[in-house]
Amino acid sequence: MNKAKKAGICSTLFMGLGQITVNKEYMKGIIFAVIEIVALLNFKFFTSGIRGLATLGRVTGYPVEEVAKSDHSIRLLIVGIMSSILLGIIVISYIFNILDAIHSGKKLDRGFSLPNFKRFMKDFWDKAFPYIMMAPALILVVFFVLMPIIFGIALAFTNYGFPNNLPQKNLVSWVGFGNISKIVKLPMWNNAFVGIFSWTVIWAVLATFTCFSGGLLVALLLNSKFVKYKKFWRTIFILPYSVPGLISLLVWSNMLNGQFGPINMTLKQFGIIDTYFGVLKTNIGWLSDPLTARITVILVNLWLGFPYFMALLTGIMTSISEEMYEAAEIDGATNIQKFRFITLPMVIIATTPLIIMSFSANFNNFGAIYFLTQGGPSGTYNPAVNAGATDILITWIYKLTIDKQMYNIAALMSLIIFIIIGGFSFYNFKNTKAFKDDEF
Amino acid sequence: MKNINKIILSMVMVVFLLAGCGKQVDITKTFSSTDKSQSTLEKLIAYEISEANKAVDIELLKVELSNTNSFSGKAAIVFNRKYDDALINVKIAEIYQSSEQKSNLDDLKKLYKEIASEYKSNIKALPDALVEGVEDINEILDDLNNYASAIASSNADIDTIVTDSQLFADRISAVVTVLYSKSEDFLVDYPDVLTDIENVEAVKNIGIQDIITKENKLKERLNKEAKKALQKTTLKEIESGYKAILKGNKNVKFDKVDYNDKEVFAVITYKNITDLYPNIIISTPKKLMSMDNTDESLVRDISRARLKYALNYMKSPILSAMKDFANEITYQVESLAIIKLEQAGKKITQASTKKLTDISRAYADEIYALGVKYGDIILNTPLEQVKTNIDSIITEALAELEVINAKYDALTTEEITLLENSLKEYKNLSGKIIDDTEAIGFILDIVDQYYSDIEKYSDNPVTFEKSANEFNEITMAYFSFNNPIPVEVRFTIDGKFINKMTYNDKIDSKDNYHINAQESGELTVRINANVNESLVLMNINAFSMTYYKYIALSILAILIVLFFVNKKAFKKMLTIIILLLISVIVLYPMAWIIGSSFSKHQALASVSINPIPKNPSLLQYKRLFLHESYDYAAWYFNSFKIAFFNMLMCVLLTVSTAYVFSRFKFRGKKSGMMFMLIIQIFPSFSAMVAIYTLLSSITFLKPLTGTQSLVDTHLGLLLVYSSGQVPYNTWLVKGYFDSISRSLDEAAKIDGASNLQAFWKVILPLGVPIVSFVAVTSFMAPWMDFILPTLLLKSPDKKTLAIGLQEMITGQANNNFTLFAAGAVLVAVPITALFSFCQKYVVTGLSSGAVKG
């Protein structure tokens, strides 16, 4: 029997055994063996973790005296996910251990000598350099980003939520697609979901479109030959982008206050509301009337968002070659034609990925809605679903989580957003140069 | 040709500037010789002039005023005008004049009392009306609630409900009409008041000038006497007494002081008036008034000075706090009570339609939610059995409700018959729910006893915090009339839920609310600065509006002329006008918030729309750092700390990962990048529960943080922030590193540099723009993040700016708008400056595909 086979079988039996006995790579073998020993010592952690994940606990919080001994379903779920991730890592290193034993054995079979430990460490450092560099970031990302996401997805298929399934008094259990069918079947949820979802799409489209057109308009104006001191103007127009968004939004929500806000006060002073030339007789409920509030949030978002596209588009426009315009002029093109057939296509081609990114960002634009209206005004949907007229999915999720503790429904909504935005991002990404070149 | 254009242009400008200055120029003549746009312009100008004339017509103003919709606006304007400073000032001026002749102190006192009583009686009129209105409204509200529960348990058919609800609507409108008619009375006196005011203004100015000169003389004299008198021993005691008062001791007595000593008296009075008016004036007037044998001229001077300070006292900033309260009350009464009442009326009117069941569902949901919530909170482990009972009752009720809901949703064709059936069922059910809530109330009574027993023995801060929060919520709910649950039911549950002490407190506060409403009603009338000056301002505004209009019209005219004579100049001008307009829209909110931060007042209602404040003051900035419940400096420091370390960690993690992804080929690279792409998309709220649990299970860092786990620590927040930003930034930085030529670092490696050296010496210096971008964005992100800190930070001293600022202006009880403005300016200015400073890098980042969160 050749060494490759022997080492492979030994390492399959116990991690590192092949390396130590057959290949005589003691250090490597000891490292592998330590991994397996540690894993075996914590065997119970993995088994109980996975069992907990499957059952989500069996002992309820009743009767009262037993609460301390009862199972906390959510903790079990999280520990289960963590142990699965760790188990995955161990399984990968187990497979790697077998492959490594076979690889070294083959080398010995062919008559090569294996590198000594010092040499091995140097090779290892060179080979593993990328992994070592990434390790801190990767560990943090796995535990603080990936694990919570898996948890969030898992929640969508449980009944964890107000009022009947809040640990530690009650157990949480898997319900499969129960939450989805709840949303499809119950009219209360159904109405709210359809309403909020369609408004979210309308909002994302309009918010992106208005910001892009606003930015384009200002960029065109700044680009015109009539305008002097372009840098000065640009500095002014970039301001809304550089002021912290939360503050701008809170200021706007006060400016739009129906009774005392300066906008209505100004309208009064200019005679649009309530006076001699009065067009309107009462204050405008900028944020308190459903339709007006929806229009208002889009307009405020325009104020916040147009500078981004303006900055972007002025950059792109200056890079469009003058020769094209000159050639068009010789052919007798008007200004409008020049814009329609040269500027616009160039600009749109250069910014399509960014427009899609902006759409995704607006789809999840929590601040623009929450800090202006807190999702209100209410009355559009059934009060039990806790949603208002300007609520988009993300703010609804926030309110379901924080105010109503309906974690399962919130998680399901998160999953839906994840699928939609994930689709967009993936599409966007597929069209990038890096992906097409298959470079990375 | 060109010259003609210029001539026309300058003519138009001259004409409009003249018109804008209010000079009566015969515009038609000037225009008769010009081109085709003449007639349009003529019409426009004629219209503007006629409108402007209308604007200053007081009669028209009056008519319009009486037509205004808002009862409160109308009443407040008239009231305020009528009983405003002016009248008091007239009286005060009269006293000044008569005091010159009258040497008798009693006469002075009499006059003083006269003014006070007249002032009071006048001013009481409105608040009484308002309070009556509020009481009426409360009554109707109670009736409505009774009626709502009556419907639930009776067999009344839909038509009766509609007619009954019409009655309620009528009652409501009757109350409002009464309030209207009361305000109507005041309108009658309106023209006289206006003339009064004009007269008074002049008198007042002269009077005040007089007082100031006399005051100065008095000060000089008293200063001299004070210096002399200070050597006496009794005076030292007075000095120490004042110092004690200044430190806040309210129980200082001046027993040993001989008030009959002329010099002592002088010092006291002088001190009273100049330094400690509000404290001392109350403690000494009797002494002061009983002194008949003092120098009469001195007494006169003093009483004048007193009057002056009384006047100032009225305007002093102390009242601004009360004014805010008054605003609050007006706001509550006007906008909420009346609107809500109308809404309630409408709701009842719509009771025959589907709405009724919707409301009932909401109602049942609310009761159910409240019951379970309280059960959850109160009934922790030791009271499980009781909880089970409540739960089962509630579950039953909900199950039945679900059945009805399902039935109701099945309604399609035979709606009316089914509706009637379900209405009956609803009625039965809601009767049952009321029974159930009573049962819950009974059980909760017992629970309450248990609870207070437990509370005696265990000092549990968490429970207290919770019940305090709940109390606030309920109080707010009560005041804003938001809750569709009848008041009695709500109170039974709420009262049981909160412990008895707070329940009594709440009843007290309800009574206080009405008393305060009465008191502050006077203040509403007296001090609401915006409304107060509105009538005089209206005239001024109407006048200034014509200026604005002339200016706008001039620009318009120039544009029109340009359009016909010089297309190019027209375009140029149009472009600049549009840019200017956009600048105004962009800059106004910022200018306004900066202006507001320099205001002396606190409420949003008192902030002027003019971004340049009239009397700028740093009061709000001082309050920001001295405020008893907001620790702004700590928030600022916390945010800065988190931002700074987040920046360090983010740059470190991102740059190392991006370098690897950009320069090395290794197994799992493509899937790693894909992983990074996908992972950043998931919305993080539902993941928050996991993050929270994860942080609370990390206990091994206790020696480092000093807390049990990472929850409620800045370190935990930092870890979540920096790891959350890694995926996106890695993509960004990797893209930038890719654009740096590989031959550079390969050359370095051939020269013997290690991977780390090549990275440190070659890649990093070339990647400065994108690294700076990551640094800037990761530094700025935590400043304004709201969600994570709300969830993870519990203790007040760990709060960050975003939470603090948001708390400052949400909730009507916290009417701290200008304080918020000052806080916001202090954050926004450095961050905006930083952003503008790093604009170069930011634009680089932008074109690499950054999106601002």
Boltz contact constraints between the chains, C-beta under 6 A:
constraints:
  - contact:
      token1: [A, 64]
      token2: [B, 381]
      max_distance: 6.0
  - contact:
      token1: [A, 64]
      token2: [B, 384]
      max_distance: 6.0
  - contact:
      token1: [A, 67]
      token2: [B, 381]
      max_distance: 6.0
  - contact:
      token1: [A, 78]
      token2: [B, 690]
      max_distance: 6.0
  - contact:
      token1: [A, 78]
      token2: [B, 693]
      max_distance: 6.0
  - contact:
      token1: [A, 129]
      token2: [B, 755]
      max_distance: 6.0
  - contact:
      token1: [A, 130]
      token2: [B, 660]
      max_distance: 6.0
  - contact:
      token1: [A, 130]
      token2: [B, 664]
      max_distance: 6.0
  - contact:
      token1: [A, 130]
      token2: [B, 666]
      max_distance: 6.0
  - contact:
      token1: [A, 133]
      token2: [B, 656]
      max_distance: 6.0
  - contact:
      token1: [A, 133]
      token2: [B, 660]
      max_distance: 6.0
  - contact:
      token1: [A, 134]
      token2: [B, 657]
      max_distance: 6.0
  - contact:
      token1: [A, 134]
      token2: [B, 660]
      max_distance: 6.0
  - contact:
      token1: [A, 137]
      token2: [B, 653]
      max_distance: 6.0
  - contact:
      token1: [A, 137]
      token2: [B, 657]
      max_distance: 6.0
  - contact:
      token1: [A, 137]
      token2: [B, 726]
      max_distance: 6.0
  - contact:
      token1: [A, 140]
      token2: [B, 723]
      max_distance: 6.0
  - contact:
      token1: [A, 141]
      token2: [B, 723]
      max_distance: 6.0
  - contact:
      token1: [A, 141]
      token2: [B, 726]
      max_distance: 6.0
  - contact:
      token1: [A, 144]
      token2: [B, 720]
      max_distance: 6.0
  - contact:
      token1: [A, 144]
      token2: [B, 723]
      max_distance: 6.0
  - contact:
      token1: [A, 145]
      token2: [B, 679]
      max_distance: 6.0
  - contact:
      token1: [A, 145]
      token2: [B, 723]
      max_distance: 6.0
  - contact:
      token1: [A, 148]
      token2: [B, 687]
      max_distance: 6.0
  - contact:
      token1: [A, 148]
      token2: [B, 690]
      max_distance: 6.0
  - contact:
      token1: [A, 148]
      token2: [B, 691]
      max_distance: 6.0
  - contact:
      token1: [A, 149]
      token2: [B, 682]
      max_distance: 6.0
  - contact:
      token1: [A, 149]
      token2: [B, 687]
      max_distance: 6.0
  - contact:
      token1: [A, 151]
      token2: [B, 690]
      max_distance: 6.0
  - contact:
      token1: [A, 152]
      token2: [B, 686]
      max_distance: 6.0
  - contact:
      token1: [A, 152]
      token2: [B, 687]
      max_distance: 6.0
  - contact:
      token1: [A, 155]
      token2: [B, 686]
      max_distance: 6.0
  - contact:
      token1: [A, 163]
      token2: [B, 372]
      max_distance: 6.0
  - contact:
      token1: [A, 187]
      token2: [B, 409]
      max_distance: 6.0
  - contact:
      token1: [A, 221]
      token2: [B, 575]
      max_distance: 6.0
  - contact:
      token1: [A, 221]
      token2: [B, 579]
      max_distance: 6.0
  - contact:
      token1: [A, 224]
      token2: [B, 575]
      max_distance: 6.0
  - contact:
      token1: [A, 226]
      token2: [B, 572]
      max_distance: 6.0
  - contact:
      token1: [A, 226]
      token2: [B, 575]
      max_distance: 6.0
  - contact:
      token1: [A, 236]
      token2: [B, 583]
      max_distance: 6.0
  - contact:
      token1: [A, 240]
      token2: [B, 586]
      max_distance: 6.0
  - contact:
      token1: [A, 242]
      token2: [B, 832]
      max_distance: 6.0
  - contact:
      token1: [A, 242]
      token2: [B, 835]
      max_distance: 6.0
  - contact:
      token1: [A, 242]
      token2: [B, 836]
      max_distance: 6.0
  - contact:
      token1: [A, 243]
      token2: [B, 828]
      max_distance: 6.0
  - contact:
      token1: [A, 243]
      token2: [B, 832]
      max_distance: 6.0
  - contact:
      token1: [A, 244]
      token2: [B, 784]
      max_distance: 6.0
  - contact:
      token1: [A, 244]
      token2: [B, 828]
      max_distance: 6.0
  - contact:
      token1: [A, 244]
      token2: [B, 831]
      max_distance: 6.0
  - contact:
      token1: [A, 246]
      token2: [B, 784]
      max_distance: 6.0
  - contact:
      token1: [A, 246]
      token2: [B, 802]
      max_distance: 6.0
  - contact:
      token1: [A, 247]
      token2: [B, 824]
      max_distance: 6.0
  - contact:
      token1: [A, 247]
      token2: [B, 828]
      max_distance: 6.0
  - contact:
      token1: [A, 251]
      token2: [B, 589]
      max_distance: 6.0
  - contact:
      token1: [A, 251]
      token2: [B, 593]
      max_distance: 6.0
  - contact:
      token1: [A, 254]
      token2: [B, 604]
      max_distance: 6.0
  - contact:
      token1: [A, 255]
      token2: [B, 589]
      max_distance: 6.0
  - contact:
      token1: [A, 260]
      token2: [B, 604]
      max_distance: 6.0
  - contact:
      token1: [A, 260]
      token2: [B, 605]
      max_distance: 6.0
  - contact:
      token1: [A, 262]
      token2: [B, 592]
      max_distance: 6.0
  - contact:
      token1: [A, 262]
      token2: [B, 609]
      max_distance: 6.0
  - contact:
      token1: [A, 265]
      token2: [B, 609]
      max_distance: 6.0
  - contact:
      token1: [A, 266]
      token2: [B, 609]
      max_distance: 6.0
  - contact:
      token1: [A, 269]
      token2: [B, 541]
      max_distance: 6.0
  - contact:
      token1: [A, 276]
      token2: [B, 55]
      max_distance: 6.0
  - contact:
      token1: [A, 281]
      token2: [B, 69]
      max_distance: 6.0
  - contact:
      token1: [A, 282]
      token2: [B, 69]
      max_distance: 6.0
  - contact:
      token1: [A, 311]
      token2: [B, 846]
      max_distance: 6.0
  - contact:
      token1: [A, 312]
      token2: [B, 846]
      max_distance: 6.0
  - contact:
      token1: [A, 357]
      token2: [B, 851]
      max_distance: 6.0
  - contact:
      token1: [A, 361]
      token2: [B, 851]
      max_distance: 6.0
  - contact:
      token1: [A, 383]
      token2: [B, 362]
      max_distance: 6.0
  - contact:
      token1: [A, 384]
      token2: [B, 365]
      max_distance: 6.0
  - contact:
      token1: [A, 394]
      token2: [B, 683]
      max_distance: 6.0
  - contact:
      token1: [A, 397]
      token2: [B, 685]
      max_distance: 6.0
  - contact:
      token1: [A, 398]
      token2: [B, 685]
      max_distance: 6.0
  - contact:
      token1: [A, 401]
      token2: [B, 685]
      max_distance: 6.0
  - contact:
      token1: [A, 410]
      token2: [B, 686]
      max_distance: 6.0
  - contact:
      token1: [A, 411]
      token2: [B, 686]
      max_distance: 6.0
  - contact:
      token1: [A, 414]
      token2: [B, 683]
      max_distance: 6.0
  - contact:
      token1: [A, 414]
      token2: [B, 686]
      max_distance: 6.0
  - contact:
      token1: [A, 417]
      token2: [B, 683]
      max_distance: 6.0
  - contact:
      token1: [A, 418]
      token2: [B, 681]
      max_distance: 6.0
  - contact:
      token1: [A, 418]
      token2: [B, 682]
      max_distance: 6.0
  - contact:
      token1: [A, 421]
      token2: [B, 681]
      max_distance: 6.0
  - contact:
      token1: [A, 422]
      token2: [B, 681]
      max_distance: 6.0
  - contact:
      token1: [A, 425]
      token2: [B, 681]
      max_distance: 6.0
  - contact:
      token1: [A, 429]
      token2: [B, 677]
      max_distance: 6.0
